[in-house]
Amino acid sequence: MKVPFYTGAVSFKRQWPLIAAKLDQILDQGLFTNGPVVKELERAMETFTGAKHAIAVGNATEALVIMLKAAGIGPGDEVIVPSFTFFASASSIVHAGAVPVFCDIDPVTYMLKPDELEDKVTARTKAIMPVHLFTQMADMKAICEIAEKHGLLVLEDSAEAISMFHEGKHAGIVGQAGVISFFPTKTLGAIGDAGLILTNRDDLAARARLLRLHGQEEDEPYVHHLVGTNSRMDDIQAAVLLARLQYLPSEIAKRSHWATLYDRLLADLPQVQTPHIRVREEAANPVYYVYLIEAEQRDELVEYLSEQGIGTETYYPIPLHLQPCFSHLGYEPGSMPHAEHACSRTVGLPMYPDLQEADVRAVCEAIRKFYESGGEG
Ligand SMILES: *Cc1c(COP(=O)(O)O)cnc(C)c1O
């Protein structure tokens, strides 16, 4: 039985009538980028997240760069970021002109380890960038306390964290600002690239709006207040996202349902560790963007599953402190043991709302067979 790692086709087709109605509006208006439907999405995301400002941009990589620049990060500054994360968390810091300072992770939640964080603070540190990965948020209480103690900004890579909350606040607005990615595989996916900046700060929002539009005010073209870039969201993507936003709570519930089934079916396999949700507050709400396991003989398992037609994704095979492009920063192998450990053992299993029970059972059965055969498949 084939189970792809991701397929957006089923839900996309089911949601098509709602999407099509919005597309008609765009065709009638003839405004295709940063137009009325994009503005409608911004207001809808402000309502959904409780953020004072939602600023639509081309993708979350650009959202991170714009957020950092809007927050005043630039040459001479250091930003502390976990080593185990998607590349854009760190590359955005470089694009803003600053230096990423890598930090090890909590081995259980895979996120920034507060007690290692404080050692990384120097006179040049300007901000901390926690990343909320896979299912849950970083330890924002501890991180914000450290930030406050040292007078640092907290700028969140909340690209994966739609609908994740910390003490009632949506990811991205626990610190000064955050981002959301609408890349097709994300919990709320467009049919192409799209991203968003979230903030409660008026000054940061105003600069971010300038930076996404070549430094211009929308109603005052050709006057450049800042040297910005072009990062517009397409109205077609906004239309898709507005339609899909209505299904988001039920789709997140379906993801939880499949996660619970995976948890149950994999529970007795000693070679596999299922995700651990750290309850930091009563209302901790995991959102299963990715169902990530730790597995013995990870690479052999991935190969075996692939031969069985089961898709997986290795998040992330190389820690950022050991990436070739950061070799000049001088980090040695072994310097971040938890991040390096996670990179060698973790793998994401198929996870999307339209999975079927038979799919989840087939994936778990194949994993069981792999280990029963002594790891040779
Ligand atoms: C997906 C992702 C991004 C980048 O988002 P894009 O919209 O693809 O540019 C950044 N950070 C993290 C943690 C992500 O998962």
The ligand as a MOL file (V3000), in Angstrom:
LIG
                    3D

  0  0  0     0  0            999 V3000
M  V30 BEGIN CTAB
M  V30 COUNTS 15 15 0 0 0
M  V30 BEGIN ATOM
M  V30 1 C 8.6070 26.4380 6.3220 0
M  V30 2 C 9.4940 27.1390 7.2710 0
M  V30 3 C 10.1010 28.3720 6.9590 0
M  V30 4 C 10.0300 29.0140 5.6120 0
M  V30 5 O 8.7850 29.1640 5.0830 0
M  V30 6 P 8.6010 29.4450 3.5060 0
M  V30 7 O 7.2170 29.9870 3.4340 0
M  V30 8 O 8.7500 28.1260 2.8230 0
M  V30 9 O 9.6270 30.4240 3.0760 0
M  V30 10 C 10.8620 28.9950 7.9300 0
M  V30 11 N 11.0550 28.4270 9.1300 0
M  V30 12 C 10.5210 27.2360 9.4560 0
M  V30 13 C 10.7700 26.6770 10.8170 0
M  V30 14 C 9.7420 26.5400 8.5400 0
M  V30 15 O 9.2420 25.3480 8.8530 0
M  V30 END ATOM
M  V30 BEGIN BOND
M  V30 1 1 1 2
M  V30 2 1 2 3
M  V30 3 2 2 14
M  V30 4 1 3 4
M  V30 5 2 3 10
M  V30 6 1 4 5
M  V30 7 1 5 6
M  V30 8 2 6 7
M  V30 9 1 6 8
M  V30 10 1 6 9
M  V30 11 1 10 11
M  V30 12 2 11 12
M  V30 13 1 12 13
M  V30 14 1 12 14
M  V30 15 1 14 15
M  V30 END BOND
M  V30 END CTAB
M  END
